[in-house]
Amino acid sequence: MSTKHTPTPWKLEKSRFHFHIDDANGTRIADIRFCQRPDGSTTEIEAAHIVRCVNSHEALLAALKALIAESPNQTVAGDAARAAIAAAESN
């Protein structure tokens, strides 16, 4: 069974103390409070990473499938590509 996620591209919106992730229709997906960790990373960095991953997911998956289709006998890269495709398509 497959479930659709909210439409992409997702957008990161910033307010004074929060970050909001909205879908392509402007529907709020997440509201993230600003926080800086001891290692210097911030929730803004994490939120931006989530948005980049979601927005690039379909293109990266298509590129891996094209790699497999063009070079089905490729072992090292092909095995890695097949593993990544399986992980991306798992529920």
C-alpha positions in Angstrom: 0.0 0.0 0.0 1.3 3.4 -0.9 0.5 6.7 0.8 1.2 10.0 -0.9 3.0 12.7 1.1 2.2 16.4 0.9 3.0 18.1 -2.4 6.5 19.4 -3.1 8.4 21.6 -3.2 8.4 22.1 0.5 9.5 25.6 1.7 11.2 26.7 4.9 9.7 29.8 6.3 11.3 31.7 9.2 9.7 33.8 11.9 11.4 35.3 14.9 11.7 32.2 17.1 10.3 29.4 14.9 10.8 27.8 11.5 7.9 26.5 9.6 7.9 23.9 6.9 5.1 24.4 4.4 4.1 22.3 1.4 3.6 23.5 -2.2 0.1 24.6 -1.3 1.2 26.6 1.7 -0.2 24.0 4.2 1.9 23.9 7.3 3.7 20.6 7.8 5.9 21.4 10.8 6.5 24.2 13.3 10.0 24.0 14.7 11.2 26.1 17.6 14.6 27.7 17.2 17.3 26.0 19.3 21.1 26.1 19.2 22.9 22.9 20.4 26.2 22.8 22.3 27.9 21.6 19.1 26.8 24.8 17.3 24.2 23.2 15.1 20.7 24.7 15.1 17.2 23.6 14.4 17.3 25.9 11.3 20.1 23.7 9.8 18.1 20.6 10.5 14.9 22.0 9.1 16.7 23.2 5.9 18.2 19.7 5.6 14.7 18.1 5.8 13.4 20.4 3.1 16.3 19.7 0.8 16.0 16.0 1.2 12.3 16.0 0.5 12.6 18.3 -2.5 15.4 16.3 -4.1 14.0 12.8 -3.3 12.1 12.1 -6.5 14.9 13.4 -8.8 17.6 11.4 -7.0 15.4 8.3 -7.1 14.8 8.8 -10.9 18.6 9.2 -11.4 19.4 6.0 -9.6 16.7 4.1 -11.6 18.2 5.5 -14.9 21.7 4.4 -13.8 20.4 0.8 -13.2 18.5 0.9 -16.5 21.5 2.0 -18.5 24.0 -0.2 -16.8 22.2 -3.2 -15.4 25.4 -5.3 -15.1 27.2 -2.7 -13.1 28.0 -4.4 -9.8 29.5 -2.0 -7.3 27.6 1.2 -8.2 24.6 -0.9 -9.3 24.4 -2.7 -6.0 24.6 0.6 -4.1 22.0 2.2 -6.4 19.7 -0.8 -5.9 20.1 -0.7 -2.1 19.4 3.1 -2.1 16.3 2.6 -4.3 15.0 -0.2 -2.0 15.5 2.0 1.1 13.8 5.0 -0.6 10.8 2.9 -1.6 10.3 1.0 1.6 7.4 1.8 3.9 
